[in-house]
Amino acid sequence: MPSKKSVAPTPALTAEQFKTSVVKHLRTTLGTYEEKASKQAWNKALAAAINEFVFEGVSRTRKTHANVGARAVHYLSLEFLMGRLMSNNLQNLGLYSVAEEALKSLGLEIADVLEEEPDMALGNGGLGRLAACFIDSMATLSIPAVGYGIHYEHGLFRQEFHKGRQVERPDQWREFGNPWEICRPESAQVIKLYGYVETVYEQGKLSKVWHPGRTIRAIPWDIPVVGYGGQNVNVLRLWESRADKFFDWDVFNSGGYVDAYSESVEAETISKVLYPNDETDAGKELRLIQQYFFSAASIADVMRRYKAANGEDLANFAKLNAMQLNDTHPAIAIPELMRVLVDEENFAWDEAWAMTRETFSYTNHTLLPEALEKWSLKLIEKVLPRHMEIILEINSRFLTQEVETMWPGNNDIKRKLSIVEEGAEQMIRMGNLSVIGSHTVNGVAQIHSDLVKKDLFPEFDALWPNKFVNVTNGITPRRWMKACNPRLSALIEQHIDTDWPRYLEKLTGLKPLADDQAFQDSFMAVKHENKVDFVKEIKTLTGVDVSADAIFDVQIKRLHEYKRQHLNLLHIMALYRRVLIDPNYDMHPRVFIFGAKAAPGYKIAKEIIFAINKVAEKINNDRRINDKIKVVFLPNYRVSLAEKLIPAADVSEQISLAGKEASGTGNMKLALNGAITIGTMDGANIEIAEEAGSDNVVIFGMEVDDVVALKNKGYHPADYYRSNEELKAVLDWLEGDFFTPGEPGLLAEVKRNLVESDPFMVLPDFESYCEAHQKIDALYRDKKAWAKAAILNTASLAKFNSDRSIQDYAQNIWHVKGVEAKS
């Protein structure tokens, strides 16, 4: 890794020079002029001026890596939730203040120009945003790396609310082009699908030949990833699908004007939408094809670059290439690399398998069984016939050679560890394939990694005791404080070195100031100013008036039952009921802020959104409670909205059922920006409490062992419903028409879910959760104690820097070193 020299970026040119560059691009690249240009045109001109540095950095970095021949990392992820790039690129290049001054001299506010950029919403939530933070850190640490994914035409859907219900709309993030990307058609790959496998005997040797029924072209688009300081610029390579035979002239000329494009349309569907609905057989097939498409294209690309640098001899392939599977989505890459090595490069099976295992490592992101992917054996056999043969061979050798050696004659363990799950329909367990085909498997928080070994893969851990490790997740402080919270960043830089965004441990220098009254006042003044700004955002997005003097209580994450937004809802309803019963009920005014999208086919999640919106509508318009409670559900939650909200948050809701959240990264972003965590002992909450101090977070609810004990005892949610008068009252509210006048029962599905099944044990934690909120209320009223806790959260979060995460990967899993690009 680079030595700890100061890497705070310095401007490469003056504001006047930058202004000249922007105006030049406005005229020569955009074909317009200052008096006529729209904000969108200014945005593109600004991007073009920035790209003079960005693409020069790409060339410099590529040349350096090609000359050095160091081991490279290939990060395979179906999601990259990049958000907007302009502000981040400006910060990492040291040009933000220069650009701000240049635009001001042109009569423009940089914030207005930045707003014109659409989010690159090529991900669903934490996993995709983590991938984005990681590739930022790889560039910052000078690690030779390429991120690989899909160039979706439509990212995660744009969310709207219609009468309180979620409605999904297309997200057309590239509608007006993307100035940060460049197409590389010279690196296109041809991907095979369907067909059949022929067994060939030649000169006494057996070989397999896959005759595809269809081929598709994978076209790469490169998006530069600028490291902090701007010296190193890596690449995110996203694959777009196109027909191998683009257009049928004969069909067109005979009058089949639409049919002539049918192959093109069918091929382009692969990269059309992030996460197609896989409730149908066609949806499942498309999802599998997506995963294979980008995995195969990426491996072909890695192989192409290896041969260009090293020739046809693949002896050092595994030594020079590390491939990280971000969850099970790219697991099909394991049999694909085996296919390439055995069928195309003529390696013997054992040698190819050793190379494959040396190349791959796997990050597990979940303990939820439904999130560990399984594919129908028949579906894989149909779409990827050669891969099904390879998977079965991998499985057979694994069971007969490794499992049988460890547990001779134990068929129960063989059934559990087999890649093939037997049942009414044979299924392929992609989690088992990922573990078997990788040299290292990591969880993403210490408790999660422990549970992966103890509960999820205990036999695999017994078989390979050194395979499972922990790498706690992290976030990039460049985006998640320096760029999104400039007021706090400026305050911090008055007291510690300006290169803290690279060396986040320098934030510990703020700890002695946690009791300093002047610093507390300045810190809380920054928080209040951020809240004042967000009050306007809330009004614009929802029409609801809120006060910046209230506690901003924030839960922002994907809408899923295990994240328990409905526990938050029950507490809000309980508070509302208390105030209705006693108008003098003593509480500090609170604004509850939600941001979340539910998967289109996830019925109960969408019912929870509807319930929150209907409860909010009632509370926000009830004058009896004197604005003590406000509830807002922000539509279309995304990275750019999070960047505005997180600096304004007072309370960070991290309330998943213990043992269900692998790590979380929203908890890190909020705590880094001075929010107090209210949470369970789950995921990275545990480590945040350890780092910030247990007095500076508010923990509630069951721990993992308690959850297990209650399940083993036999959990009956109706018992909790009947035994707690307040809980029963608020749940009964959902069954009537109090929140849906004239339409009783519209919210009853949420009550039924909780009282009849409650799979994530909301009801047992309700009482403890309410008590925890009373602690939050009391702490907030003690201004000095709250300010100290908030400051200590900010000062203690160095561990959760994605740079530290990537250093752990680099040293303990990938065995790579940084190679700083030369000018």
N, C-alpha and C positions, 0 to 999 in steps of 0.2 A: 504494500500500500504506500501511497505518497507520504513523505515526511510531513510533520505538522508545521509547515510554513504557512504564512498567511495567504489565503486564497480568495479573500474578499475581492470581487472583480472591480477593475478600474475602467472607467469609460475609455473607449477606443477613439473617440472623437468628441468635439464640442457640440453644444446644442445648435449652434448656427450651422455647423457642417451637417448635422443630422437633419435639420430642417431642409437644407438644400437637397439632401438625398430623398426625403419624403416627397418634396414638391416635384423633383425630377421624375420619380416613379408615378406620381399622380398624372403627369403629363404624357410620359413616354410609355409607361406600362398600362395605365388605365385609359389613356386617351381623353382626359378631361382637364379642367383647370380649376383654380382655387375658388372662384366665385360661383361655379356651377356644381362643384363636387358635393355629393351626399356624404353622410357619415360612413356609409358602407364603403364608398370609394376611398375615403380617408383611411379607413381601417385596412383596406387592401394595399394602399400605398405605404402605410406604416409597416405592414407585414413584409412587403417587398424590400423596404430599406433594412429591416432586421435580417432578412434572408441573405443579404450580402455577407453577413458575418456567419450565419448559421451554415449555409452550404459550403462556404470556404472551410468551416470547421469540420464538416463531414469529409471533405476531400483530405484535409490534413490528418484526420484520425484514421481514415481507411489506409492511407499511404503508410502511416507509422505501423499499424497493425500488420499490414502485408509484409513489411520489411523485417519485423521482429519475429514473426512466426510463433507467437505465444499461444497457449491454450485459450480457446474462446468459449464463451457461454452462449447457449441458445435457449432462450426462455419461451417455452411453448404455452400459450394461454388462449383460450377461446374468448377471453374478455380483456380489454384494455380500456378502462374508464378514464380517459385522458382529460376530459373537461376542455377548458380553453387553454391555449398555449401561449398567447401573445404576452400576457403579463408575466408568466413564468419565464419565458425566453428573455424578456427584457431584464428581469431581475437577475437571472443567471449570467447574462452577458454584461451586467453592470451598466445598462443603458436606460433604466427606468426613469431616473431623474432627468437625464438628458432628453429623453423622448417627451417627458412631461413639459419641460421648458420649451422645447421646440414646438410642440403643438399649441402651447399657450400663446406663443408669439404669432401663431397663425389664427388665433381667436378660437381655439378648440380646447375642451377639457378632455384629458386623457381617459377619464372614467367613461365619458360618453362614447368615445371612439372604441374602447375595449368592449362595450356592451353590444357592439354590432357582430361580434364573433359568436357563432353557434357553438354549443358544447359538442365535443366528440364523445357521444354517449355510447361507446362501443362496449358496454358492460352493464351488469345488473346491480352491482353493489360492491361490498367489501372486497371480494376476490379480484374484481376488475380494477378497482382503485388501488389495491395493493400492488398489482402488476405494474400500474403506472408509476407508483412511488418507487418501486424496485428498479425499473429501467432508468429513472432519474438518478438514483443512487449509483447504479453501475457506471453511468456516464461520469458522474462526479468523482468516483473512485478510480477512474481511468481503466476500468475492466473492459477488455475486448468482449463485446456482447451484442447480440441482436435479439430483439423481441420479435416473436412470430405470432400472427393471429390472422383474423379475417377482416377484409375491407368491406364491412357491411354497408349496403346502400342505405338502409334504415337502421339506426341504432335502437336503443331501448325506447319504447313508445313514449310519446308525449302524453302526459296525463292531464285530463280535464275532469271537472266535476259537473254532473248534470243532476240537479235536484238531490245533491249529496252523494250520488253514486259515481264511482270511477268510470270514466270512459277513455278508451285508448285511441289515440290518433297517431298517424305515422310521424316519425322523427326524421325530417329530411335535412340532415346536417350538412349535406354537400349540395344543397339546392343551388347555391351560387358559387360553387367551387370551394376548394380548400387550399389556401396559399402555402400551407406548410408541407404539402406532399409533392412527390415527384414520381412519375411512372417509370418503371424500369423494364420495358418490354423485352430487352435483350436477355433478361434473366427469367423469362416465362418458362413454366414447366407444364408437361402434359401428364394428366392424372387419369388413371384407368379405373373403370368401374364395371361391375357385372361380368358376364361372360362365363367361361369355364376354364378348368385347368387340365392340361394334357401332361401325362407322364411319358417321358422320353427316355429310351435306353440307347446310349451311344458308347461304343467301345467299353462295354461292361460297366458303364456308370449310369446311374439313374438321376434324372433331373426333371424339374417341373417347369412347364411353360404356361403362363397365364395368358389366355386369349380374351381380351376384354370385349364386352358387348358395347362399350361406349367409352369415349375419351373426352376429357374436358381440359381446357387450358386454364392454368393458374397464372394470373398477371400480377406481378408484385408492385405495390405502391410503398415508397419509402417515406417515413415521417421522421425527421431528425429529432433526436433527444439531446438537448443541450445540458451538459454538466455544469455545476456551479463553478463560475470563473470563466466559462466559455472555451477553455482550451480543448476539452474533449467533447466530441459530438458523436454519439452512437446513433443507431438507426432502429426504428420500429418498422418491420416489414410486414405489410398486410396484403393478403392474397385476395384478388377479385376473380370470380369465376366467369369464364366465357366459353362459348361453344368452340370446339376444335374445328368444326366446319361451320362457318359463321352464317352463310346465306346460300339458299338453294335457288339458283337462277332458273333451272328448268321448271320447278314448281311455280315460281313467281310468274314466269312467262306463259304458263298454261292457265293462269287465273287464280292460283292459290296464293293470294297476296299475304294473307295472315299465316297460312301453313308454311310459307317460305321462311318465316322467322321462328318457327316452333322450336327447333333445336336450340336456337340462341336463347329464347325465353326460358326454356327448361334449364339450360346450363346456368344462366344468370340467377336463377332462383336460389342457388346454393349460397351465394353471398348477398342475398337480398335482405334478409331479416335476422337480427340477433334473436336466438332462441325461438324458433317456430313452435307453435303449439303442438306438442307431441302426444296429445290425447288420442289422435287418430293414427292408423297404421302408416299413412302417407307422411304424417308429421314425424313419426319415429324414424322412418327411412331417411327423410331429409336431414334430420338432426345427426344421424350416424354418418351420412355422406359429408356433412359440414365438417365433422370432426376428422374424418379421414382425409378430406380434401386439403385442409390446411396442414395437417401433420405430414402427409406425403409430399406436398409441395415444399415444406420446410426442410425435410430430410434430403430431398433432391437438391435443394439449394445449398445446404451444408456440404453435401458430397461434391457438388460442382465447384464450390470455392476451395475445398480441400485439394481437389485434383489440380486446379489451376495453380495452386501454390506449391504442391508437393509431388505432382505427377500421379501415375496410376497405382503406385504402391500404397496400399491402405494399411500397412503395418502399424503406422502411428496414428490412425484415425481416432481411436478412443483416447489416446494420450493428448491429442490436440483439440478435442471437442467434448464439451459437457452439455448435456441436454436436460433441462429441468421441466418436469411435467407439473404444471400448475393445476392441481386437482386431477381427476380421472378423465377429463374431457379429451386430452391428447394421448390417452393410454394406447390407442391403436397404433401410435408411432412405434411401439416396441415390436410388434410383429412386422410392421412395415420395414424397419431397419433390418430385421432378420431376412425378410424377403429380398431386399436389395443385396445383402451380403451373400446369401446362399444362392439365389437364383440368377442374379446379374453379375456378381463379382466372384462366384464359384468358390466361396469359402466352405470348408467343412463345417458341419453343424456346431460342433463343440467350440471351435475357434470363433465362429460368428456369435454364438451365445455369450462367450466370455467378453467379446468386444461390446456387445449390446449392453450387458450388465455394467460394464465399466463406464459406459457412456451416460446412461440414464440415472436420474434421481427423481424422487416423487414427493411432492408436498401434499399432505392430506389436510383438508380444510373442514372436515365435518365428522361428527359422530352420529349424525342422523342416518339411519339405514336407507331411507328413501333418497338420500343425496349421494349414496355410493352407487354409481351407475351400474345397471345391468342391461344387457342387450340380448334379444332373442337369438339363439344359435342359428335358427333358420334365416333370420334377417341378415346376419353377418354372412352366412353362407351364400345368400342371394346376391348381396351387394359386393362382397369381398371374398370370393370363393377361395382364393389362395391363402388369404389371411386366416380363414377358419381352419384350414389344414395346419397352418403354422401354430395357431393357438392350441389346437388339440395335441400337437407334437410337444410343444412347450409343457403343457399340462401333464402329459403322459410321462415324460422324462422327469419332471419335478416330483411327481407322486411316487414313481418307482425307484428313483435314485436317491432323492433327498428326504422325502417324508418317510418312506419305508425304512431307510437307514436309521432315522431318529426314533420312529415309533413302529417297529416291525409288527405287521399284522393288524394294526389299528385302523380299521376301515372308517370308524366314526371321525377320526381326525382327518383322514383323507377326504371324506365328504365335505368337511368344514373348510379345508384349505384348497380344495379343487377350484380351478378357474371355472369349471362347468358346474352350475347348480342344477341338480336333478329335481324334477317335479313334473307337473302336468305339461309344462313346456320347459325345455332345457334353456337355461339362461347363462350368459357369459358375465362373470363378475369382474368388472373392470378394475375394482379396487384390488382384488387378489392378483390380477395380471400386473398391475402397477407395482405392487410390493415384490412379486417374484422377479420381475424384469429390471429392477433397480438395485443399485449398490447401496443407496441410502434412502431412508424414508424419514421425513420430518413432520412434526406437528408445529403449530404456530403460536402456542403459549405453553408455559410449563405444565399447567394442569391438563391442557388438551393433549400434549405429548404423552403425559403419564397415562391418561385414559385411553389413548390409542394403543398403548402397549398392554394395559391392564384389561380393557373391556372389548376393544374393537379387534385387535390382532394379537391376542396373547400367545397363540401357538406359533405364529410367525416370529414373535419376539423370542420365544424359547428356542426356535430353530436357528435364528440369527440374532444373538443377543447384542451385537454391536451395530445392527442395521438401523435401529430407530433412535433418532436424536431430536432435540428441540431447537428451533430457531424462532424466538418470539418475534412477532410481526413488528413493523415500524412504519412511520410516516415521514415524508420529506418535509423538514421544517422550512425549506425554501418556499414551497407553495402554502403550507398550512400554518405559517405565521408571517414570515417576511413579506410574502406577496399579498396575503389576504388580510393581514392585520398590521398595516403600516404604522398606525399610531403606537401600538405596543412595541413594535420593532424599534421605532425611533426612541422610545423611552428606555428600552433595554440597552441600546447602543450608547446611551449617556453614561452607562455604568459598567459595561464589560466590552471586550474587544469586538470589533465589527465583523470578525470572521466567525461569530457564533453559529451562523446557519450551516457552516461546514463542520465545526467542532462543537456540537450541541452541549457537551459536558461543561462548556464555559458558562452555561446558564446557572450552574451551581453558585456562581459569584453573586447571584441575587439573593441567596438564602440569608446572609446577614442583614439584608434590607427588609426582611419580612416583618420585623417589628418596628421599622422606622416609620414614624407617622407621616413624614413628608412623602416618602416613597409610596406608602399605602394610599395616600390621597391622590397622588399622580396616577397610580395603577388603576384605582377605582374610577377616576375621572375618564381615563381612556375607555374603560368598560362602558361607562354611561354614555359617552359620545358615540360609541359603536351601537349601543341600544337605540339612541335617538335616530341614528341613520336607519336602523332596521324597522323602527316604528313606521317610517314612511314606506318601506318595502312591503310591510304587512298590509298597510292601507291600500297600496297599489294592487297587490295580488288578491286580496280577499275583501276589501272594503270595510274591514273591521278596525275600529279605533282602539288602540291600546296605549298604556302609559309606560314610558321608559323607567319610571320609578318602581314599577312592579318587578317581582322576580320573574326572569325569563327562564322557564322550565322547558327543556328541549329534549325531544326524542326524535332522532332522525336516523332512519335505517330502513332497509327493506321491510315491508309488511309481512311478517310471518308469525304464526302462533307462538313459536318458541321464543321470539323476541318480546312477546307479551305486551303489545300496545294496549290490549284489552284490560290488563291489570292497571295501567295508567288511567284508562277510561273509568274503571270502577272507582278509583280514588277521587277523580274529578267529580264524579256523580255524588260520592259520599260528602265531599266538601260542600258541594252545591246544596245538598239536602240539609247539612248542618246549618248553613247560613239561612236557608228558608225557615228552619225551625227556630233559629235564634238570630235575628238580624244583627245583633251585637256580637256575634261569634268573632272571637279574636284571632285574626290571621292577617299576615302581610299580603297585600294584593299580589295575585299570581297570574301570569300569562302562560298557559300551556301551549306549546308550539309543537306540532307534528309535521314531519315530512317523510313520505314513504310512498312507494308504488307496490301494488299487489300484482302478482303474476296473473295474466288475463284469465286463466282457467282455475284460479285458486279461490273457490267460492266463499269460504268462511273468512278469508282475509279481506275480500271485497265487502263482505257484510260488516266487518269491524270498521272499515273506512266509513261506510255509510252511517253506522251507529255514532262514530265520533263526530261526523259532520252534523247529524241531526241533534245530538246533545249540544254541540257548539252553537248551533242556530238558536236553540232555546235559551241557553245561558247568556249568550252575548246580547240578547234582546230583553232580558229580564231585569227591569229597573229595581226590583226589590233587593237585589244583592249589591247594589251600589258599586258596580264595577270591581268587586273584590276578586272575581274570577273571570278570565277571558280564555277562550279556546280557539285556536286557529289551526287549520289543516292547510298547509301551503301546497298549492297544486304544482305538479311537475317538478318534484324534488330532483335535483341534479347537482353536479359538482359546483357550477358557478353560483347556485343559490346557497349551497353549503358554505362557500367561501365568504358570503355576506353574513350568514346566520351565526356561524361558529364563534367569531369574535364577539358577538353580542350575548352569548349564552351565559347564564348564571349557574344553571343546574344541568347536569348531563345525566340523562336517564339511560342506565345500562342494566336492564332488569330481566334479562333472560333467565330461564330456569337453570339452576346450577347444573353444569355438566353438558349443556347444549350449545353454548356459544364457544366456538373454537378459540377465538381470540378477541375479535373486534378491532377496528382501527378508529372508528368514530370516537370511542372513549379516549383514545390518545389525542386526537385533534382537539377535542373540547377541553380536556385537562391542560394541554399545553397552552391554550389560550385563556386559562384562568377560570374554568368552570369547575364546580364541585360535583364529583361523581356521587350519585345515589345508585347503588347497584348491589347485585348478588355476588357471592364469591364464585365467579365464573370467568372463564377466559382470561384476558389480560387485566381485568379488574383487580385480580389478586395481586398481580405484579405492580399495578399502579398504586394500590394501597401500600405495598411494601416500599416503593420508592418515595411516594409523597408523604407517607406516614398515616397510620390508621386514624389519627385525629382529624385528618384533612380530607377524608372521604366519609360517606355515610353508607354503611353496609347493613343489609337486612336479609331476612329470609333463610330458607333451608340451604344447607351445603350439600355437596354431592352425596355424602354418606346418608344424610337425612332423606334425600329423594329416593335413594335405593331402598332404604329401610321402609319408607312409607309404601312404595310400590310392592315390596315383598309382603308387607303386612296385609295389603289389599286396600287400595285407595278408593274411597267412595265420596265423590264431590258433594253429593246431596247432604251428607252429614255436616259439612262446613256451611252449606247454604242454610240449613235449618238452625244451626247453633249460634249464628252471628246475626243479630237483629238488623244491624246496619247493612251488612252484606246482602241479606235477604231482601231488604227494602229496595236497594238500588237495582238488584237483579229483577225484581218484580216490576219495577218501573219500565224495564225494557219490553215487558209483555203487553203493557197497556198502550194508550195513545198519548201519554204525557208529552213525549218528545215528537210525536207524529200526530197532531190533532186530527181527529176524525178517521184515522187509519190505524186502529189498534193492531198490534202484532207484527208491525213491519220490522221491529228490531229483535223479535223473539228468538231468531236463529242464534244470536250471540248468547242469549241466556241458555238456550237448550244445549249449545255446545259446552258451556261451562258446567251446568248442573248435571248433565247426563254423562259427559265423558271427561272433559277438562284434561286433555292429553298432556298439557304442559303445566299443570298444577298451579293455576292462578289462585284458586280459592284458599289453599293452605298458606300462601304467602301474603294474602290481602291484609291481615291485621298488622303483621310486622312491617309491611310497606307503608301503611298509614302512619305508624309510629315513627318510621324513618323520616317521613315528610314533616312531622312535627319537629323533629330535630333540625331539619333544614330550615324551617320557619324560625326557630329560636336562634340558630346560628346566624341567619341573615340579619336579624335585628341587632346583633352585636357587631357593629360595623368593623371594629378593629379585629375581632376574631375572624370574621369572614374574609377581610382583606388579607390577613396573614395566611389563611388556608389557601386562598386563590393564588397568592404569590408563590407559596411553597409548591403548589401543583405545577405552575409554570417552571419553577426553578429545578424541579426534580425529575423532569421527563426525558432526560438525555438518553436513557436506555431505549426509549421508543423511537429513536431516530432510525429511519430505514437504511441509513449508511451503516449503522451497527449491525442491522439484520444482514445486509449484503456482505459485510466483512465476515460474519459468521458463516454464511454460505460459502464464500470464497475460500476461507481457511479450512473449514471442516467438511465440506461436501464437494465443492467443485475443484479445489486445489488449484486455484488460479491466482495470478498477481496482476496488479495494476500496471499498465503500460501508458505513460503519459505521452500524448501526441506532441510531435515536434513541429515547430513552425517551419 
